[in-house]
Amino acid sequence: MVTSATPAWSSAGPAWLVPYAAARVVATVFAAALIVWGGADAGELLMVLYGVVSTAILVASARLRRVPLVWAIDFVATLAFVLASGDWRSPFYLMWLSSLVLPAVSLRLREAAALAIAAPAAFLLVAIVGGPAPGSLALQSTETLAMHLALPFVLVCALAYAAMTLRRLGRERLERERLAIQTERRRIAWELHDSAKQRLHAAHLMVTSLQGRVPPDVQAIVGRAVVELESATSDMDTSLAELRSPLEGRPLAEALRARARELAAVGSAHVTVRGDAPPLPPLVGAHVFRIAGEALTNALRHADAATIDVTLEPIASGLRVRVADDGHGLPPQPRPETTGLLAMENRAATIGATLHIDPRPAGQGTVVQLDVPLDHNGGSP
């Protein structure tokens, strides 16, 4: 039995963290400087403190940076600071502008366009209500008001378009990599099938023809050679199958759920796959899938697990894949012929990931945790 739970993956990731943090810090420092210059009161100092604390929290928490409610609270709070300051030419204007960065780079282009229109409209309403002459704008320069209204529109549109372009470029890069790897896999498979495999078949036929035609003391050697050639052919078929991409264009989470269903169908274990992953380069995705698949296989076939929990979750450095089971756990000494764990370690090293295999107390299962570093486009650095 397989169950799953999939949260949305937001694009407000590490790519935008530095410019967002820089804009937020500059806006807060600028507000503090203007307030100190004009003589700060306790309320204004609390507003500056909000800027410092909110910046630290949002920079530290990737999860909060992806929550629309947090964007809305920050938008309303910073706009309220502008209103409370009693002048729409407020020291907190830049802080309010910085509250638009995260939604601008995370929303779809149509939604971002709506935000680009709504933000200056909200500011205009605050300017009319808040003063310096409530009920009117008390204009000294129309250019100043025009700039204050144009900046949020231009900022949101520019960031939204840049984010859309980066996402599109990332998808195109992943598609090019997928096609290149698929082409190379096919080439290698054809060469193996047309040369090495045919030679194995020829050698098998020649050795088989010697059975019953050689002295008894050589017969055992011939029989053993036949078995070895049959095993080599079987290994070759397995290698050819492995050359096909295990994901076949599917997202990692979808492929893992399909694999979990296949394994659960032949046993009685309850397999849960939770979470989601960003688009991954084909090579990275294939290795992550193989490592998680090997952990699932080990838990079912060797540890007799009744419950297996697979979790995909974003972390500060990239993606974490965690496979926890309640099986017998690892043996004190791995069997000499065991190659699964070594293959998992080699695959992790190939993509620069960190693999932890932690046995729980006796009889309480094993936890396999893979931390995959990703750059801002979802690729492995």
C-alpha positions as a Markdown table, in Angstrom:
| # | Residue | x | y | z |
|---|---|---|---|---|
| 1 | Met | 0.0 | 0.0 | 0.0 |
| 2 | Val | 1.4 | 3.4 | -1.0 |
| 3 | Thr | 0.2 | 6.8 | 0.2 |
| 4 | Ser | 1.5 | 10.2 | -0.6 |
| 5 | Ala | 1.4 | 13.9 | 0.3 |
| 6 | Thr | 2.8 | 16.6 | -2.0 |
| 7 | Pro | 3.3 | 20.2 | -1.0 |
| 8 | Ala | 3.8 | 22.9 | -3.6 |
| 9 | Trp | 7.4 | 23.8 | -4.5 |
| 10 | Ser | 7.9 | 27.6 | -4.6 |
| 11 | Ser | 10.4 | 29.4 | -6.7 |
| 12 | Ala | 11.4 | 31.9 | -4.0 |
| 13 | Gly | 14.6 | 30.0 | -3.4 |
| 14 | Pro | 18.3 | 30.7 | -2.9 |
| 15 | Ala | 18.6 | 32.5 | -6.3 |
| 16 | Trp | 16.7 | 35.5 | -4.9 |
| 17 | Leu | 17.9 | 35.4 | -1.3 |
| 18 | Val | 20.9 | 37.6 | -1.6 |
| 19 | Pro | 19.1 | 40.5 | -3.6 |
| 20 | Tyr | 16.1 | 40.2 | -1.3 |
| 21 | Ala | 18.2 | 40.4 | 1.9 |
| 22 | Ala | 20.3 | 43.2 | 0.5 |
| 23 | Ala | 17.2 | 45.3 | -0.4 |
| 24 | Arg | 15.6 | 44.6 | 2.9 |
| 25 | Val | 18.8 | 45.5 | 4.9 |
| 26 | Val | 19.3 | 48.7 | 2.9 |
| 27 | Ala | 15.7 | 49.7 | 3.3 |
| 28 | Thr | 15.8 | 49.2 | 7.1 |
| 29 | Val | 19.1 | 51.0 | 7.5 |
| 30 | Phe | 17.8 | 53.9 | 5.4 |
| 31 | Ala | 14.6 | 54.1 | 7.5 |
| 32 | Ala | 16.6 | 54.1 | 10.7 |
| 33 | Ala | 18.9 | 56.8 | 9.5 |
| 34 | Leu | 16.1 | 59.1 | 8.5 |
| 35 | Ile | 14.3 | 58.5 | 11.8 |
| 36 | Val | 17.3 | 59.2 | 13.8 |
| 37 | Trp | 18.0 | 62.3 | 11.7 |
| 38 | Gly | 14.5 | 63.6 | 12.4 |
| 39 | Gly | 14.3 | 62.6 | 16.0 |
| 40 | Ala | 13.0 | 59.1 | 16.6 |
| 41 | Asp | 10.2 | 58.2 | 19.0 |
| 42 | Ala | 9.5 | 54.8 | 20.6 |
| 43 | Gly | 6.9 | 53.8 | 17.9 |
| 44 | Glu | 9.2 | 54.4 | 15.1 |
| 45 | Leu | 12.0 | 52.5 | 16.7 |
| 46 | Leu | 9.7 | 49.5 | 17.1 |
| 47 | Met | 9.0 | 49.8 | 13.3 |
| 48 | Val | 12.7 | 49.7 | 12.6 |
| 49 | Leu | 13.1 | 46.7 | 15.0 |
| 50 | Tyr | 10.4 | 44.9 | 13.0 |
| 51 | Gly | 12.5 | 45.5 | 9.9 |
| 52 | Val | 15.5 | 43.9 | 11.5 |
| 53 | Val | 13.7 | 40.9 | 13.1 |
| 54 | Ser | 11.5 | 40.2 | 10.0 |
| 55 | Thr | 14.6 | 40.3 | 7.7 |
| 56 | Ala | 16.5 | 37.8 | 10.0 |
| 57 | Ile | 13.5 | 35.5 | 10.2 |
| 58 | Leu | 12.8 | 35.4 | 6.4 |
| 59 | Val | 16.4 | 35.0 | 5.5 |
| 60 | Ala | 16.8 | 32.1 | 7.9 |
| 61 | Ser | 13.6 | 30.3 | 7.1 |
| 62 | Ala | 13.2 | 29.0 | 3.6 |
| 63 | Arg | 9.8 | 27.6 | 4.6 |
| 64 | Leu | 8.4 | 31.0 | 5.6 |
| 65 | Arg | 9.7 | 32.6 | 2.5 |
| 66 | Arg | 7.3 | 30.4 | 0.5 |
| 67 | Val | 4.1 | 31.1 | 2.5 |
| 68 | Pro | 1.8 | 33.7 | 0.8 |
| 69 | Leu | 0.3 | 34.6 | 4.2 |
| 70 | Val | 3.7 | 35.7 | 5.3 |
| 71 | Trp | 4.0 | 37.9 | 2.2 |
| 72 | Ala | 0.6 | 39.4 | 2.9 |
| 73 | Ile | 1.4 | 40.2 | 6.6 |
| 74 | Asp | 4.7 | 41.8 | 5.6 |
| 75 | Phe | 3.0 | 43.9 | 2.9 |
| 76 | Val | 0.3 | 45.1 | 5.2 |
| 77 | Ala | 2.6 | 45.7 | 8.2 |
| 78 | Thr | 5.2 | 47.8 | 6.2 |
| 79 | Leu | 2.4 | 49.7 | 4.5 |
| 80 | Ala | 0.8 | 50.4 | 7.9 |
| 81 | Phe | 4.2 | 51.9 | 8.9 |
| 82 | Val | 3.9 | 54.3 | 6.0 |
| 83 | Leu | 0.4 | 55.2 | 7.2 |
| 84 | Ala | 1.5 | 55.6 | 10.8 |
| 85 | Ser | 4.4 | 57.9 | 9.9 |
| 86 | Gly | 1.9 | 60.5 | 8.8 |
| 87 | Asp | 3.5 | 61.3 | 5.4 |
| 88 | Trp | 3.4 | 59.2 | 2.3 |
| 89 | Arg | 7.0 | 60.3 | 1.6 |
| 90 | Ser | 7.8 | 58.0 | 4.6 |
| 91 | Pro | 11.2 | 56.6 | 5.7 |
| 92 | Phe | 9.4 | 53.2 | 5.6 |
| 93 | Tyr | 8.6 | 53.4 | 1.9 |
| 94 | Leu | 11.6 | 51.4 | 0.8 |
| 95 | Met | 10.9 | 48.8 | 3.4 |
| 96 | Trp | 7.4 | 48.4 | 2.0 |
| 97 | Leu | 8.9 | 48.1 | -1.5 |
| 98 | Ser | 11.1 | 45.2 | -0.3 |
| 99 | Ser | 8.0 | 43.4 | 0.9 |
| 100 | Leu | 7.1 | 43.0 | -2.8 |
| 101 | Val | 10.2 | 41.0 | -3.8 |
| 102 | Leu | 9.2 | 37.5 | -2.6 |
| 103 | Pro | 5.7 | 37.5 | -4.1 |
| 104 | Ala | 7.1 | 39.0 | -7.3 |
| 105 | Val | 9.6 | 36.2 | -7.9 |
| 106 | Ser | 7.2 | 33.5 | -6.8 |
| 107 | Leu | 3.9 | 34.2 | -8.4 |
| 108 | Arg | 3.0 | 33.3 | -12.0 |
| 109 | Leu | 3.3 | 36.2 | -14.4 |
| 110 | Arg | -0.4 | 36.9 | -14.5 |
| 111 | Glu | -0.7 | 37.0 | -10.7 |
| 112 | Ala | 2.4 | 39.2 | -10.5 |
| 113 | Ala | 0.8 | 41.6 | -13.0 |
| 114 | Ala | -2.2 | 41.9 | -10.7 |
| 115 | Leu | 0.2 | 42.6 | -7.8 |
| 116 | Ala | 2.0 | 45.2 | -9.9 |
| 117 | Ile | -1.3 | 47.1 | -10.3 |
| 118 | Ala | -2.7 | 46.5 | -6.8 |
| 119 | Ala | 0.5 | 47.6 | -4.9 |
| 120 | Pro | 0.6 | 51.3 | -6.2 |
| 121 | Ala | -3.2 | 51.5 | -5.9 |
| 122 | Ala | -2.9 | 50.5 | -2.2 |
| 123 | Phe | -0.1 | 53.0 | -1.7 |
| 124 | Leu | -2.1 | 55.7 | -3.3 |
| 125 | Leu | -5.0 | 55.0 | -0.9 |
| 126 | Val | -2.6 | 55.2 | 2.0 |
| 127 | Ala | -1.2 | 58.5 | 0.7 |
| 128 | Ile | -4.6 | 60.0 | 0.5 |
| 129 | Val | -5.8 | 58.8 | 3.9 |
| 130 | Gly | -2.5 | 59.2 | 5.8 |
| 131 | Gly | -1.3 | 62.7 | 5.1 |
| 132 | Pro | 0.5 | 64.9 | 5.6 |
| 133 | Ala | -2.9 | 66.4 | 4.9 |
| 134 | Pro | -5.4 | 63.6 | 5.4 |
| 135 | Gly | -7.9 | 63.6 | 2.6 |
| 136 | Ser | -5.5 | 65.1 | 0.0 |
| 137 | Leu | -2.1 | 64.3 | -1.3 |
| 138 | Ala | -0.6 | 67.7 | -0.4 |
| 139 | Leu | 1.5 | 67.6 | -3.5 |
| 140 | Gln | 4.7 | 69.7 | -3.7 |
| 141 | Ser | 5.9 | 67.9 | -6.8 |
| 142 | Thr | 3.9 | 65.6 | -9.1 |
| 143 | Glu | 7.1 | 63.9 | -10.2 |
| 144 | Thr | 7.6 | 62.7 | -6.6 |
| 145 | Leu | 4.2 | 61.1 | -6.4 |
| 146 | Ala | 4.6 | 59.6 | -9.9 |
| 147 | Met | 7.9 | 58.0 | -8.9 |
| 148 | His | 6.4 | 56.6 | -5.7 |
| 149 | Leu | 3.6 | 55.0 | -7.7 |
| 150 | Ala | 5.7 | 53.8 | -10.6 |
| 151 | Leu | 8.4 | 52.1 | -8.5 |
| 152 | Pro | 6.3 | 49.3 | -7.1 |
| 153 | Phe | 4.8 | 48.6 | -10.6 |
| 154 | Val | 8.2 | 48.6 | -12.3 |
| 155 | Leu | 9.8 | 46.5 | -9.5 |
| 156 | Val | 7.2 | 43.8 | -9.5 |
| 157 | Cys | 7.0 | 43.6 | -13.3 |
| 158 | Ala | 10.8 | 43.4 | -13.7 |
| 159 | Leu | 11.3 | 40.8 | -11.0 |
| 160 | Ala | 8.4 | 38.7 | -12.2 |
| 161 | Tyr | 9.7 | 38.7 | -15.8 |
| 162 | Ala | 13.3 | 37.9 | -14.6 |
| 163 | Ala | 12.0 | 35.0 | -12.5 |
| 164 | Met | 9.9 | 33.6 | -15.3 |
| 165 | Thr | 12.9 | 33.9 | -17.7 |
| 166 | Leu | 15.2 | 32.1 | -15.3 |
| 167 | Arg | 12.6 | 29.3 | -14.7 |
| 168 | Arg | 12.2 | 28.9 | -18.5 |
| 169 | Leu | 16.0 | 28.8 | -19.1 |
| 170 | Gly | 16.3 | 26.3 | -16.3 |
| 171 | Arg | 13.7 | 24.0 | -17.9 |
| 172 | Glu | 15.4 | 24.3 | -21.3 |
| 173 | Arg | 18.7 | 23.5 | -19.8 |
| 174 | Leu | 17.3 | 20.4 | -18.1 |
| 175 | Glu | 15.7 | 19.3 | -21.4 |
| 176 | Arg | 18.9 | 19.7 | -23.3 |
| 177 | Glu | 20.8 | 17.7 | -20.6 |
| 178 | Arg | 18.1 | 15.0 | -20.7 |
| 179 | Leu | 18.2 | 14.7 | -24.5 |
| 180 | Ala | 22.0 | 14.6 | -24.5 |
| 181 | Ile | 22.1 | 11.9 | -21.8 |
| 182 | Gln | 19.4 | 9.9 | -23.6 |
| 183 | Thr | 21.3 | 10.0 | -26.8 |
| 184 | Glu | 24.5 | 8.9 | -25.2 |
| 185 | Arg | 22.7 | 6.1 | -23.3 |
| 186 | Arg | 21.3 | 4.8 | -26.6 |
| 187 | Arg | 24.7 | 4.9 | -28.3 |
| 188 | Ile | 26.3 | 2.9 | -25.5 |
| 189 | Ala | 23.4 | 0.4 | -25.5 |
| 190 | Trp | 23.6 | -0.1 | -29.2 |
| 191 | Glu | 27.4 | -0.7 | -29.0 |
| 192 | Leu | 27.0 | -3.1 | -26.2 |
| 193 | His | 24.2 | -5.0 | -27.9 |
| 194 | Asp | 25.8 | -5.1 | -31.4 |
| 195 | Ser | 29.3 | -6.0 | -30.3 |
| 196 | Ala | 29.9 | -7.2 | -26.7 |
| 197 | Lys | 26.6 | -9.1 | -26.4 |
| 198 | Gln | 27.0 | -10.8 | -29.7 |
| 199 | Arg | 30.5 | -11.9 | -28.9 |
| 200 | Leu | 29.2 | -13.3 | -25.6 |
| 201 | His | 26.5 | -15.3 | -27.5 |
| 202 | Ala | 29.1 | -16.6 | -29.9 |
| 203 | Ala | 31.4 | -17.7 | -27.1 |
| 204 | His | 28.4 | -19.3 | -25.3 |
| 205 | Leu | 27.5 | -21.3 | -28.4 |
| 206 | Met | 31.1 | -22.5 | -29.0 |
| 207 | Val | 31.6 | -23.6 | -25.3 |
| 208 | Thr | 28.2 | -25.2 | -25.2 |
| 209 | Ser | 29.1 | -27.2 | -28.3 |
| 210 | Leu | 32.0 | -28.8 | -26.4 |
| 211 | Gln | 29.7 | -30.4 | -23.8 |
| 212 | Gly | 29.7 | -34.1 | -24.1 |
| 213 | Arg | 32.7 | -34.0 | -26.5 |
| 214 | Val | 35.5 | -33.5 | -24.0 |
| 215 | Pro | 37.2 | -35.8 | -21.5 |
| 216 | Pro | 35.4 | -36.2 | -18.1 |
| 217 | Asp | 38.1 | -34.2 | -16.3 |
| 218 | Val | 37.5 | -31.2 | -18.6 |
| 219 | Gln | 33.7 | -31.6 | -18.6 |
| 220 | Ala | 33.3 | -29.8 | -15.3 |
| 221 | Ile | 35.4 | -26.9 | -16.5 |
| 222 | Val | 33.3 | -26.6 | -19.6 |
| 223 | Gly | 30.1 | -26.7 | -17.6 |
| 224 | Arg | 31.4 | -24.0 | -15.3 |
| 225 | Ala | 32.4 | -21.9 | -18.3 |
| 226 | Val | 28.8 | -22.2 | -19.7 |
| 227 | Val | 27.4 | -21.0 | -16.4 |
| 228 | Glu | 29.7 | -18.1 | -16.3 |
| 229 | Leu | 28.9 | -17.1 | -19.9 |
| 230 | Glu | 25.2 | -17.3 | -19.1 |
| 231 | Ser | 25.7 | -15.1 | -16.0 |
| 232 | Ala | 27.7 | -12.6 | -18.1 |
| 233 | Thr | 24.9 | -12.5 | -20.6 |
| 234 | Ser | 22.4 | -11.9 | -17.9 |
| 235 | Asp | 24.5 | -9.1 | -16.4 |
| 236 | Met | 24.8 | -7.6 | -19.8 |
| 237 | Asp | 21.0 | -7.5 | -20.2 |
| 238 | Thr | 20.8 | -5.9 | -16.8 |
| 239 | Ser | 23.3 | -3.3 | -17.8 |
| 240 | Leu | 21.5 | -2.5 | -21.0 |
| 241 | Ala | 18.2 | -2.1 | -19.0 |
| 242 | Glu | 20.0 | 0.2 | -16.5 |
| 243 | Leu | 21.2 | 2.4 | -19.4 |
| 244 | Arg | 17.6 | 3.6 | -19.8 |
| 245 | Ser | 16.8 | 6.6 | -17.7 |
| 246 | Pro | 14.9 | 5.4 | -14.7 |
| 247 | Leu | 12.9 | 8.7 | -14.6 |
| 248 | Glu | 11.9 | 8.8 | -18.3 |
| 249 | Gly | 11.1 | 12.4 | -18.1 |
| 250 | Arg | 9.0 | 12.0 | -14.9 |
| 251 | Pro | 9.5 | 14.2 | -11.8 |
| 252 | Leu | 11.5 | 12.4 | -9.1 |
| 253 | Ala | 8.5 | 12.2 | -6.6 |
| 254 | Glu | 6.3 | 10.6 | -9.3 |
| 255 | Ala | 8.9 | 8.0 | -10.2 |
| 256 | Leu | 9.5 | 7.1 | -6.5 |
| 257 | Arg | 5.8 | 6.7 | -6.0 |
| 258 | Ala | 5.6 | 4.4 | -9.0 |
| 259 | Arg | 8.5 | 2.4 | -7.7 |
| 260 | Ala | 7.0 | 2.2 | -4.2 |
| 261 | Arg | 3.8 | 0.8 | -5.7 |
| 262 | Glu | 5.7 | -1.8 | -7.6 |
| 263 | Leu | 7.5 | -3.0 | -4.5 |
| 264 | Ala | 4.5 | -2.8 | -2.2 |
| 265 | Ala | 2.5 | -4.9 | -4.7 |
| 266 | Val | 4.7 | -7.9 | -4.1 |
| 267 | Gly | 4.7 | -7.6 | -0.3 |
| 268 | Ser | 2.6 | -6.5 | 2.6 |
| 269 | Ala | 4.6 | -3.4 | 3.6 |
| 270 | His | 2.9 | 0.0 | 3.9 |
| 271 | Val | 5.0 | 2.5 | 1.9 |
| 272 | Thr | 4.4 | 6.3 | 2.3 |
| 273 | Val | 6.0 | 8.8 | -0.1 |
| 274 | Arg | 5.7 | 12.4 | 1.1 |
| 275 | Gly | 6.8 | 15.7 | -0.3 |
| 276 | Asp | 8.2 | 16.9 | -3.6 |
| 277 | Ala | 11.4 | 17.8 | -5.3 |
| 278 | Pro | 12.4 | 20.6 | -7.7 |
| 279 | Pro | 13.2 | 19.7 | -11.3 |
| 280 | Leu | 16.6 | 18.0 | -11.3 |
| 281 | Pro | 19.2 | 17.5 | -14.0 |
| 282 | Pro | 18.7 | 14.0 | -15.5 |
| 283 | Leu | 22.0 | 12.6 | -14.1 |
| 284 | Val | 21.3 | 13.9 | -10.6 |
| 285 | Gly | 17.7 | 12.7 | -10.7 |
| 286 | Ala | 18.7 | 9.2 | -11.9 |
| 287 | His | 21.2 | 8.8 | -9.1 |
| 288 | Val | 18.9 | 10.1 | -6.5 |
| 289 | Phe | 16.2 | 7.7 | -7.7 |
| 290 | Arg | 18.5 | 4.7 | -7.7 |
| 291 | Ile | 19.7 | 5.4 | -4.2 |
| 292 | Ala | 16.2 | 5.8 | -2.8 |
| 293 | Gly | 15.1 | 2.7 | -4.8 |
| 294 | Glu | 17.9 | 0.7 | -3.4 |
| 295 | Ala | 17.0 | 1.8 | 0.1 |
| 296 | Leu | 13.4 | 0.7 | -0.5 |
| 297 | Thr | 14.5 | -2.6 | -1.9 |
| 298 | Asn | 16.8 | -3.3 | 1.1 |
| 299 | Ala | 14.0 | -2.5 | 3.5 |
| 300 | Leu | 11.5 | -4.8 | 1.9 |
| 301 | Arg | 13.7 | -7.8 | 0.8 |
| 302 | His | 16.4 | -7.9 | 3.4 |
| 303 | Ala | 15.0 | -6.1 | 6.5 |
| 304 | Asp | 11.4 | -7.4 | 6.3 |
| 305 | Ala | 10.0 | -3.9 | 7.0 |
| 306 | Ala | 6.3 | -3.5 | 7.6 |
| 307 | Thr | 6.3 | 0.3 | 7.3 |
| 308 | Ile | 8.5 | 2.5 | 5.1 |
| 309 | Asp | 8.4 | 6.3 | 5.0 |
| 310 | Val | 10.0 | 8.1 | 2.2 |
| 311 | Thr | 10.3 | 11.9 | 2.6 |
| 312 | Leu | 11.4 | 14.5 | 0.0 |
| 313 | Glu | 11.9 | 18.0 | 1.5 |
| 314 | Pro | 13.8 | 21.2 | 0.6 |
| 315 | Ile | 16.6 | 22.2 | 2.9 |
| 316 | Ala | 18.8 | 25.3 | 2.9 |
| 317 | Ser | 21.5 | 23.6 | 0.8 |
| 318 | Gly | 19.2 | 21.7 | -1.6 |
| 319 | Leu | 17.1 | 18.6 | -1.4 |
| 320 | Arg | 16.9 | 15.9 | 1.4 |
| 321 | Val | 15.6 | 12.4 | 0.7 |
| 322 | Arg | 14.9 | 10.3 | 3.7 |
| 323 | Val | 13.9 | 6.6 | 3.7 |
| 324 | Ala | 13.0 | 5.3 | 7.2 |
| 325 | Asp | 11.8 | 1.7 | 7.9 |
| 326 | Asp | 10.9 | -0.4 | 10.9 |
| 327 | Gly | 12.7 | -3.6 | 9.7 |
| 328 | His | 15.4 | -5.7 | 11.3 |
| 329 | Gly | 18.1 | -3.1 | 10.7 |
| 330 | Leu | 21.6 | -3.6 | 9.3 |
| 331 | Pro | 23.7 | -6.7 | 10.2 |
| 332 | Pro | 26.7 | -6.0 | 12.5 |
| 333 | Gln | 29.0 | -7.0 | 9.6 |
| 334 | Pro | 27.9 | -6.5 | 6.0 |
| 335 | Arg | 28.1 | -9.7 | 3.9 |
| 336 | Pro | 31.2 | -9.7 | 1.6 |
| 337 | Glu | 29.1 | -10.1 | -1.5 |
| 338 | Thr | 26.9 | -7.2 | -0.7 |
| 339 | Thr | 27.3 | -4.4 | -3.2 |
| 340 | Gly | 24.1 | -2.4 | -2.7 |
| 341 | Leu | 25.4 | -0.1 | 0.0 |
| 342 | Leu | 28.7 | 0.5 | -1.9 |
| 343 | Ala | 26.7 | 1.4 | -5.0 |
| 344 | Met | 24.6 | 3.9 | -3.0 |
| 345 | Glu | 27.8 | 5.5 | -1.6 |
| 346 | Asn | 29.4 | 5.7 | -5.1 |
| 347 | Arg | 26.2 | 7.2 | -6.6 |
| 348 | Ala | 26.1 | 9.8 | -3.8 |
| 349 | Ala | 29.7 | 10.8 | -4.4 |
| 350 | Thr | 29.1 | 11.1 | -8.1 |
| 351 | Ile | 26.6 | 13.9 | -7.6 |
| 352 | Gly | 28.3 | 15.5 | -4.6 |
| 353 | Ala | 25.6 | 14.4 | -2.2 |
| 354 | Thr | 26.0 | 13.3 | 1.4 |
| 355 | Leu | 24.7 | 9.9 | 2.3 |
| 356 | His | 24.0 | 8.8 | 5.9 |
| 357 | Ile | 22.9 | 5.3 | 6.8 |
| 358 | Asp | 21.9 | 5.2 | 10.4 |
| 359 | Pro | 20.7 | 1.9 | 12.0 |
| 360 | Arg | 18.3 | 2.4 | 14.9 |
| 361 | Pro | 18.4 | 0.4 | 18.1 |
| 362 | Ala | 18.2 | -3.4 | 17.5 |
| 363 | Gly | 15.0 | -4.4 | 15.7 |
| 364 | Gln | 13.8 | -0.8 | 15.1 |
| 365 | Gly | 14.8 | -0.3 | 11.5 |
| 366 | Thr | 17.2 | 1.9 | 9.5 |
| 367 | Val | 17.2 | 5.5 | 8.3 |
| 368 | Val | 18.8 | 6.3 | 5.0 |
| 369 | Gln | 19.3 | 10.1 | 4.5 |
| 370 | Leu | 20.6 | 11.7 | 1.3 |
| 371 | Asp | 21.4 | 15.4 | 1.2 |
| 372 | Val | 21.7 | 16.6 | -2.4 |
| 373 | Pro | 23.2 | 20.1 | -2.9 |
| 374 | Leu | 21.4 | 22.2 | -5.6 |
| 375 | Asp | 22.1 | 25.5 | -7.1 |
| 376 | His | 19.3 | 28.1 | -7.8 |
| 377 | Asn | 18.3 | 26.4 | -11.0 |
| 378 | Gly | 17.8 | 23.0 | -9.3 |
| 379 | Gly | 21.1 | 21.6 | -10.6 |
| 380 | Ser | 23.9 | 20.0 | -8.7 |
| 381 | Pro | 26.7 | 22.5 | -8.3 |
